[in-house]
Amino acid sequence: MVYFNFFLLEFACRKIDTILWERKEPEYRLNDPSPRDAVKPMILFILILFFAFVVPSVAADAWFADTRPGTVALSRLAANEWEEASGREFFETFDSSVPLVVVIHGNWMSLSEAKHYGKMFHALSRSIGSHRLLVWSWPSERLNGRVRRDAQIKAVRADAQAEHLTAFLYSLPADSKVSLVGFSFGAKLVCNTLQQCADHSLQIRTVLLAAGIDQASLQPGRQYGNALFATEAMLVHINRLDSKLRFYPLLYGCGGPEAVGKDGVSRYGMSAESRAKIKSVDVSRLIGGEHGFMDSLRAFLACRSDFKHYSLFLD
């Protein structure tokens, strides 16, 4: 019943998308979306909310991890409130047969905002099957000063924060199934974690949403050159209209590399096996110019079943 409801949701979304697309003038269908596409995220949001709250769904165990104290502070969702919990509670109740979905936000996210969005995603994800949700939050609050300097500091910090997530994953049973979902600079945290888990036996699938990492960073010999060895599959959402990622090259000065979330992964020099692990999906028409955490997560949930092998262990 749960999967039927979600398939019905996807059918409705595709039907609306088709109707709006067919109404466009032919010349507008070739490249960028028309202004009509701006209503689609709202329609998608309403439909997902309907199926998340109205139809029967599978309850998901939800946890929250905060690394701001310098260690991993855990909370568990109970009666729609985050209650402090211990690592012992997490691991004592952990079932390796139930997929663990780790969602990591990007820059400019406060602790309260991360907890709020964690509740929202938990409500939306109840329709995708049984799993344990772990919202992973890192110190990404906006700094005073220039935006470019803030982004440079956070890019370095996101990579450093991978140490916490790596240690946490190494504490899981070896037969665990883990899906790592990283948004914006959260994708840096994910990829650097994979880089450090290349020799681990965990079953990992990866989702990069609006990824704020260099196009060539996954190539052999580059910053995350070993990351693909640690994951079974990698789903990459591309949004060529992203209003924030178009400035990504300025992170290094003029003429820097484009972001994976805007132009996709550069596969030059990769083996056939590594290339086959990557699946790119263009969500430009679905999201538009937004660079929002929840916008990306809603788009991911909407098209997830089309790319099951590349995303979650909920086939």
Secondary structure, DSSP 8 states (H G I E B T S, - for coil): -HHHHHHHHHHHHHHHHHHHHHTS-GGGGSSS--GGGGGHHHHHHHHHHHHHHTS-----EEEEEE-TTSS-EEEEEETTEEEEE-HHHHHHT--TTS-EEEEE--SS--HHHHHHHHHHHHHHHGGG-S-EEEEEE------SS-HHHHHHHHHHHHHHHHHHHHHHHHTS-TT-EEEEEEETTHHHHHHHHHHHTTT---EEEEEEES--SBTTTTSTTSTTTTGGGG-SEEEEEE-TT-TTGGGGGGGGSTT---BHHHH----TT--HHHHHHEEEEE-HHHHTT---HHHHHHHHHHHGGGGGGGS-S--
